[in-house]
Amino acid sequence: MATQPKKMNIIKQVLIGHKNGISVRDLATMYSMSPTTVQRYIKMAREDKLGIGALLLLEDPELNHRFNGGNPAYCDERFEDFKTRLPHFEQELQYKHMTVQLLWEEYIQDVPDGYSLTQFRYHLKQNIVAIKPSTVLKMLHQPGAKMYIDFAGDKLSYVDMETGELIQVETFAAVLPCSGYTFITCVPSQSIEQFLGAVDAAIRFYGGAPRLLVPDNLRSAVKTFDKWSPSVTDGLNDLATHYGCSTQPARVRKPKDKALVEDAVHKSYTRIYAPLRNKTFHSLEELNTAVSDLLTMYNSRRMQGCNYSRVERFLAVEKPELLPLPSESFQMKRHALLTVAPNSFIQLGTERHHYSVPCHLIGNKVEVLFTATQVRMFHNGKCIATHIRSLRQGGYTWKKEHLPSQTQAYYEYSPQYFIDKGAKYGPVVGYVIRELFSVTDKPAEVYYRSAQGILALARETDPEIFLMGNR
């Protein structure tokens, strides 16, 4: 029996992993596929005239149709500026006869309120020290290779201003193992939307994406728990594809796989939870502001046994190795397979809003991809409609060209349209229709059918009767 085609978000992960140098055998293990299947998809992508890069930009239905033929620490603001200039400083110092003194003089001309020469020398030296760590242990992790992800067991909280209720929230943590640079934020829950939002925020915080996301076995990240090849949720696969990286959950009962992120969570208890223990917050935003301030201090502290901090190590070694960020932020996609109704609309979401589809597809099933801002419909691998997402309960969003001809005529109606039509049958008909629309405060659309009835009566009645009424 033939096997079912893999979901396109998994195939995209295979292609990204191949681009990032992961072997065919490892990809087959990560995504529960045979090496032959992996090689087949890679070969198809290579032979496609679009190329792997362009294929990754296609929506899942388009790619599916193409492949399967339609089968279903430093708190000082000056340091923030200094960080952005480090690559330029490193490049300039490679020139013959260039000195730190001259480099500082050029720097202070651009930034009159910048670091003094002593501080400038110090931070440059820290960058060099961080590039060349003093222990071999620090190089066990490749820069920019992985980002570990987890939620803390203990929870923080804030007080609701309106009800006085104590609201507990989840604490999300991410860490880059080579530098130990840590990101922590609080979210309302561990739901898939909140989890993906936190992962997205972490990648944006780092200013680049790692080549591999390594979540713990969270329900928001892993939909099928398996010792050898756990299945990742579609949402996390979509996010990884958006940023050009791969996903590989930590192995079950393998503490070493997640030791670093658990260590980051443990340190957050002493560096963040403890300092906040006697403080009261009245919103999630206020709580996260306090967490962010303490996190900056934590990342700026000297690491034990090292003469540099996490942020210095990150800027010197790891930041240059991260994948560049795409221009657009990630938005979670949802999928739905819906039948086009006789009125040429599909109904979508909990808000039960209606969106138009070209009328020739009435009665057909269309695949719908929708985010918080956009709705796209596909049929046979082609995008046949795009709408801006609306959250208006029970409303309608349409394009005129999608609707059947008789329906299009309805949307061209107006009170004046019916008045002009009625006038052709004599002044009496025109007067009756004018009065129909003028003596009410209800929307004009309510009386369109009544006006149609009057016109039908006029067509079927001897014109002399209307003229007699006029006398």
C-alpha positions in Angstrom: 0.0 0.0 0.0 1.4 3.4 -0.9 2.4 5.7 2.0 0.6 9.0 2.6 2.6 12.1 1.4 4.3 14.0 4.2 2.9 17.3 5.3 4.6 20.2 3.5 5.8 21.9 6.6 7.8 18.8 7.4 9.2 18.7 3.8 10.2 22.3 4.2 12.1 21.4 7.4 13.8 18.6 5.5 14.9 21.1 2.8 16.1 23.6 5.4 18.0 20.9 7.2 19.6 19.9 3.9 20.6 23.5 3.3 22.1 23.8 6.8 24.3 20.7 6.2 22.3 18.0 8.1 22.9 14.6 6.6 20.2 12.6 4.9 20.4 9.9 7.6 20.0 12.4 10.4 17.1 14.1 8.6 15.4 10.7 8.1 15.7 10.0 11.8 14.5 13.5 12.9 11.3 13.3 10.8 10.5 9.6 10.8 11.2 9.1 7.1 13.3 6.6 5.2 16.6 8.0 3.8 15.2 7.1 0.3 12.2 9.4 0.8 14.4 12.2 2.1 16.7 11.9 -0.9 13.6 11.9 -3.2 12.3 15.2 -1.9 15.8 16.8 -2.0 16.2 15.6 -5.6 12.8 16.9 -6.6 13.7 20.3 -5.0 17.0 20.4 -6.8 15.4 19.6 -10.1 12.6 22.1 -9.7 13.2 25.2 -11.8 12.3 27.4 -8.9 15.2 26.1 -6.7 15.1 25.2 -3.0 15.1 28.8 -1.8 12.0 29.8 -3.9 10.2 26.6 -3.0 10.5 27.4 0.7 8.7 30.6 0.1 5.6 28.9 -1.3 2.5 28.2 0.8 2.0 24.6 1.8 -0.8 23.9 -0.7 1.3 25.3 -3.6 4.3 23.2 -2.6 2.1 20.1 -2.1 0.7 20.5 -5.6 4.1 21.0 -7.0 5.6 17.8 -5.3 2.6 15.5 -5.1 0.4 16.6 -7.9 -2.4 17.8 -5.7 -2.6 15.0 -3.2 -4.0 16.0 -0.2 24.7 43.5 31.6 25.4 46.3 30.4 22.6 48.7 31.5 24.4 51.8 30.1 22.7 53.0 26.9 26.1 53.6 25.5 26.7 49.9 25.4 23.7 49.3 23.2 25.3 51.6 20.6 28.7 50.1 21.1 27.4 46.6 20.4 26.2 47.7 16.9 29.6 49.1 16.1 31.7 46.1 17.1 31.9 44.5 13.6 33.1 47.9 12.2 35.7 48.2 15.0 37.0 44.7 14.3 37.3 45.4 10.6 39.1 48.7 11.1 41.7 47.3 13.5 42.8 44.8 10.8 44.2 47.8 8.8 48.0 48.3 9.0 49.0 51.1 11.4 45.5 51.4 12.8 45.5 51.9 16.6 42.8 51.8 19.3 43.6 55.4 20.1 42.8 56.5 16.6 39.7 54.3 16.4 38.4 55.8 19.7 39.0 59.4 18.3 36.9 58.5 15.3 34.3 56.9 17.5 34.0 59.9 19.9 33.5 62.2 16.9 30.4 60.2 16.0 29.3 59.7 19.6 30.4 62.7 21.7 28.7 61.3 24.8 30.3 57.8 24.2 32.8 55.9 26.3 36.0 57.4 27.5 39.2 55.9 26.0 39.7 53.7 29.1 36.2 52.2 28.9 36.5 51.9 25.1 39.7 49.9 25.4 38.1 47.8 28.1 35.1 46.8 26.1 37.2 46.1 23.0 39.4 43.9 25.1 36.4 42.0 26.5 35.2 41.3 23.0 38.6 39.8 22.1 38.7 37.7 25.3 35.2 36.4 24.6 36.2 35.4 21.1 39.1 33.3 22.5 37.7 31.6 25.7 40.1 30.3 28.2 38.7 26.8 28.4 38.2 24.1 25.8 34.8 23.3 27.4 33.3 26.5 26.0 33.9 25.3 22.4 31.9 22.1 22.8 28.9 24.0 21.5 29.1 25.5 18.0 28.2 29.2 17.8 24.7 29.8 16.5 24.0 26.1 16.2 21.2 25.6 18.7 18.6 27.3 20.9 17.2 25.4 23.9 13.6 26.1 24.9 11.6 25.4 28.1 9.1 26.7 30.6 10.0 27.2 34.3 8.2 25.0 36.8 7.5 27.8 39.2 5.2 30.7 38.2 5.3 34.4 38.6 2.1 36.5 39.1 0.4 39.9 39.0 -2.7 41.4 40.5 -5.6 42.2 38.3 -6.5 45.9 38.8 -10.2 45.5 38.2 -10.9 42.3 40.2 -8.0 42.1 42.7 -7.4 38.5 41.5 -3.9 37.1 41.6 -3.1 36.0 38.0 -0.4 33.4 37.7 1.6 33.3 34.5 4.1 31.0 32.8 7.8 31.8 32.5 9.4 31.0 29.2 13.2 30.6 28.9 15.5 30.2 25.9 19.3 29.9 25.9 22.1 29.8 23.3 24.5 27.2 24.7 27.7 28.5 23.2 27.5 31.8 25.0 24.9 31.1 27.6 23.0 34.2 26.5 19.6 33.9 28.0 16.1 35.2 27.2 13.2 35.1 29.7 9.7 36.4 29.4 6.3 35.8 31.0 3.2 34.7 29.0 -0.4 34.0 30.1 -0.3 30.2 29.4 1.6 27.4 27.6 -0.9 27.4 24.7 0.4 27.0 21.2 -0.2 30.6 20.4 1.6 31.9 23.5 4.4 29.4 23.1 5.1 30.3 19.5 4.9 34.0 20.4 7.5 33.5 23.0 9.9 31.6 20.7 9.4 34.4 18.1 10.2 37.0 20.7 13.4 35.0 21.7 14.6 34.9 18.1 13.9 38.6 17.7 15.7 39.3 21.0 18.8 37.5 19.8 18.6 39.4 16.4 19.0 36.2 14.5 17.9 32.6 14.3 19.9 29.5 15.3 20.1 26.5 12.9 18.3 24.2 15.3 15.5 24.8 17.8 15.6 22.3 20.7 12.4 22.4 22.8 11.7 20.2 25.8 8.9 17.8 25.3 6.1 20.4 25.7 2.6 19.8 24.4 2.9 23.1 22.6 6.0 21.9 20.8 5.6 18.1 20.4 2.3 16.5 19.3 3.5 12.9 19.4 5.9 11.8 22.1 8.3 9.1 20.9 11.7 8.0 22.2 13.3 7.9 18.8 11.4 10.4 16.6 8.9 12.7 18.3 6.5 14.6 16.0 6.7 18.4 16.2 3.5 20.5 16.0 2.7 22.2 12.7 2.9 25.6 14.3 6.5 25.1 15.5 7.4 23.6 12.1 5.9 26.7 10.4 7.9 29.0 12.7 11.1 27.2 12.1 10.5 27.3 8.3 9.8 31.1 8.5 13.2 31.6 10.2 15.1 29.1 8.0 16.0 26.7 10.9 15.1 23.2 11.9 13.6 21.6 15.0 14.6 18.6 17.1 13.0 18.1 20.5 15.1 17.0 23.4 15.2 13.2 23.9 12.9 11.8 26.6 14.8 10.8 29.8 18.0 12.3 28.5 18.9 15.1 31.1 22.0 16.2 29.2 19.8 17.2 26.2 18.2 20.0 28.2 20.7 20.6 31.0 21.7 24.1 29.8 18.1 25.4 29.6 17.2 23.9 33.0 20.3 25.5 34.4 19.1 28.9 33.0 15.7 28.3 34.6 17.4 27.5 37.9 19.5 30.7 37.7 16.3 32.7 36.9 14.9 31.6 40.3 17.8 33.2 42.1 18.5 36.2 39.8 14.9 37.1 38.8 12.3 35.4 41.0 14.0 36.1 44.3 14.5 39.9 43.7 10.8 40.2 42.7 9.4 38.2 45.7 8.3 41.3 47.6 7.0 43.4 44.7 3.5 43.7 43.4 2.7 44.1 39.7 -0.7 45.1 38.2 -0.3 43.9 34.6 1.7 41.4 32.5 3.5 44.2 30.7 4.6 45.7 34.1 5.9 42.3 35.2 7.8 41.7 32.0 9.4 45.1 32.2 10.8 44.2 35.6 11.9 40.8 34.3 13.7 42.4 31.4 15.6 44.7 33.6 16.9 41.9 35.8 17.6 39.8 32.8 19.9 42.5 31.4 21.8 42.5 34.7 22.0 38.7 34.7 23.4 38.5 31.1 25.9 41.2 32.0 27.4 39.5 35.0 30.8 37.8 34.7 30.3 34.1 34.3 31.9 31.9 37.0 35.5 31.0 36.0 35.5 33.5 33.1 36.5 37.1 32.8 33.7 38.0 30.4 29.9 38.0 30.5 27.2 36.2 28.5 26.4 39.2 26.4 30.1 39.8 25.6 30.6 36.2 24.6 27.4 36.4 22.5 28.4 39.5 20.7 31.9 38.3 20.0 31.2 34.7 18.9 27.6 33.8 18.5 25.8 36.8 17.0 27.8 36.7 13.7 26.8 33.1 13.3 23.1 33.4 13.6 20.9 33.3 10.5 19.6 36.7 9.4 16.0 37.6 10.3 13.4 37.9 7.5 11.8 41.2 7.0 8.4 40.1 8.2 7.5 38.8 11.7 6.1 35.3 12.1 2.4 34.8 12.2 0.9 31.5 13.2 -1.0 29.9 10.4 -4.1 27.7 10.8 -5.4 25.3 8.2 -9.0 24.4 7.2 -10.7 22.4 4.5 -14.1 24.0 3.7 -16.8 23.6 1.1 -17.9 26.7 -0.9 -21.6 27.5 -0.1 -24.2 28.2 -2.9 -23.9 31.9 -2.2 -20.1 31.7 -3.1 -18.9 32.2 0.5 -17.0 30.1 3.1 -17.5 30.6 6.8 -14.4 30.8 9.0 -13.3 30.9 12.6 -15.1 31.2 15.9 -16.3 34.6 14.8 -18.2 32.8 11.9 -17.2 35.5 9.4 -17.9 34.8 5.7 -15.3 35.3 2.9 -16.1 35.2 -0.9 -14.7 32.6 -3.3 -14.9 32.7 -7.1 -18.4 31.5 -8.0 -17.2 28.7 -10.4 -16.0 26.8 -7.2 -19.4 26.7 -5.6 -19.8 23.2 -4.1 -16.0 22.5 -4.2 -13.7 22.1 -1.3 -11.0 24.7 -0.9 -8.0 24.7 1.4 -7.9 27.8 3.6 -4.7 29.2 5.3 -5.4 32.0 7.8 -3.5 34.1 10.2 -4.5 36.9 12.5 -4.4 39.3 9.6 -4.9 37.4 6.3 -7.1 34.7 4.8 -5.9 32.8 1.7 -7.9 30.1 -0.3 -6.3 27.4 -2.5 -7.8 25.0 -5.0 -5.7 22.4 -6.9 -2.5 24.0 -5.6 -3.4 27.5 -6.8 -4.3 30.6 -4.7 -7.7 31.6 -5.9 -8.6 34.3 -3.3 -7.0 36.5 -0.6 -8.8 38.6 2.0 -7.8 40.7 4.9 -8.9 38.9 8.1 -12.0 40.3 9.8 -13.1 39.5 13.3 -16.6 40.9 12.9 -19.1 38.4 14.1 -21.2 36.9 11.3 -20.1 39.6 8.8 -19.3 39.3 5.1 -16.1 40.1 3.2 -16.3 39.8 -0.5 -14.9 40.8 -3.9 -17.5 41.7 -6.5 -15.9 39.6 -9.2 -16.3 36.5 -7.1 -20.1 36.7 -6.9 -22.6 35.2 -9.4 -24.0 37.7 -11.9 -27.4 37.9 -10.2 -25.7 38.5 -6.8 -23.4 41.1 -8.3 -26.5 43.0 -9.5 -27.8 43.0 -5.9 -24.7 44.9 -4.7 -25.3 47.5 -7.5 -28.8 48.3 -6.1 -29.5 51.6 -4.4 -32.7 53.6 -3.7 -32.1 55.8 -6.7 -31.7 52.8 -8.9 -35.2 51.6 -8.0 -36.7 55.1 -8.2 -35.3 55.5 -11.7 -36.5 52.1 -12.7 -40.0 52.9 -11.4 -40.2 56.3 -13.3 -40.1 54.3 -16.5 -43.5 52.9 -15.7 -45.0 56.3 -14.9 -44.8 59.0 -12.2 -47.1 56.9 -9.8 -44.7 54.0 -9.7 -41.7 56.4 -9.2 -43.6 58.2 -6.4 -44.5 55.0 -4.6 -40.9 53.7 -4.6 -39.6 57.1 -3.5 -42.0 57.1 -0.6 -41.0 53.5 0.3 -37.4 54.6 0.9 -38.1 58.0 2.5 -40.6 57.2 5.3 -38.4 54.8 7.3 -35.2 55.0 9.3 -34.3 51.4 8.5 -31.4 50.5 6.1 -32.4 50.8 2.4 -31.4 47.2 1.8 -34.4 46.1 3.9 -36.8 47.4 1.2 -34.9 46.2 -2.0 -37.2 43.1 -2.3 -40.3 45.3 -1.8 -39.1 47.6 -4.5 -38.5 44.6 -6.8 -42.0 43.5 -6.1 -43.5 46.9 -7.1 -41.5 46.9 -10.3 -42.7 43.3 -11.1 -46.3 44.5 -10.5 -45.7 47.4 -12.8 -44.4 45.2 -15.5 -47.4 42.9 -15.3 -50.1 45.7 -15.1 -51.7 47.7 -17.8 -49.9 51.1 -17.8 -53.2 52.9 -18.2 -54.2 51.8 -14.7 -51.2 53.7 -13.2 -51.9 56.7 -15.4 -55.6 56.7 -14.2 -54.3 56.6 -10.6 -52.2 59.7 -11.4 -55.3 61.6 -12.5 
